[in-house]
Amino acid sequence: MGRSGRVTLSDVAKASGVSRATVSFVLNDDPRQTISVATRERVLEAAQDLGYVVHGIARALREGSSRVVVLNVDWGMEGNFSRSYVRGLDEELAEHDHLLLVRHGHAIPEATQKVLDTITPRAVLRLGEVYMQGHEPIEEDWESGFAANAALQIGHLAERGHTRIAMTLPDYDFPLTETRLAFAQEAARRLGLPLLERFVVPRPREAGAAAVEAFLTAHKDVTALAAFDDDIALRSLVALRDLGHRVPEDVAVIGFDEAEYGSLATPALTTIHIDAEILGRIAARNALGIDSGGLAPVAGRVVVRASV
């Protein structure tokens, strides 16, 4: 139409031949107002032709919150799981005319409050929060939830004859470390295996090799390492190679939450792939108060390569 600048309600009102108030009633789908079908269609057509966009701040003031959902992702939780979760959350929110804002790093209460004060989000979520709060897994969690994925890792080693297994852990404070370890221990118990050993594989490379050497010297019966994630698994692989151990002949290694670069290692890393897109979509619907019926978590799967 040759005009510049933001299109306003007045522009839409003028183009559709109705009052500004009527345009507002139509565009906000106000249930308290009765607008004829013809008038409604005329307003919507004019708005579309002009390229009118609802002003988010004004709508937030009317609705009491913005159409923004905030997701906090703690450091160390960036992986395939979080990427697929964010993808599902973002797409589901978009389908319901909402936006996603992702914040990486520790969710400091003061910083979170600033976000609340600034944009008045519809909801504030934290990836994995239910498990950070000490959630005890129900039987469904052992079928397709976080616990099931932890069990899949231990179960794959058990199927290949490994009974003495250790879990290798990160050298940084991670909010889900103890939860992951607890699920893995319970999986071992259910399989009739001894309690899992545990130790940290630190950075840099030399420190990681020293930690692996010290552990294996003290635990000569351990034949497999179940890593906290693929990053720790690859550190373990490098350490074993530096120490002259053969993988998987001497010690098997399995990762968790598949990272693409695991396939480039020598030997290529066996790992657990987790698709959390459905979980993100369920979280979006829960945040918006929409029934999530028909959506169910997808079980993880073992990506079989050469390290086990």
Secondary structure as UniProt FT lines:
FT   HELIX           9..16
FT   HELIX           20..27
FT   TURN            28..29
FT   TURN            31..32
FT   HELIX           37..50
FT   HELIX           56..63
FT   STRAND          68..73
FT   TURN            75..76
FT   HELIX           80..95
FT   TURN            96..97
FT   STRAND          99..104
FT   HELIX           109..119
FT   STRAND          123..126
FT   TURN            127..128
FT   HELIX           129..132
FT   TURN            133..134
FT   TURN            139..140
FT   HELIX           141..144
FT   HELIX           146..159
FT   TURN            160..161
FT   STRAND          165..169
FT   TURN            175..176
FT   HELIX           177..190
FT   TURN            191..192
FT   STRAND          197..200
FT   HELIX           205..218
FT   TURN            220..221
FT   STRAND          224..227
FT   HELIX           230..242
FT   TURN            243..244
FT   TURN            247..250
FT   STRAND          252..254
FT   HELIX           260..264
FT   STRAND          270..273
FT   HELIX           277..288
FT   TURN            293..294
FT   STRAND          301..303
//
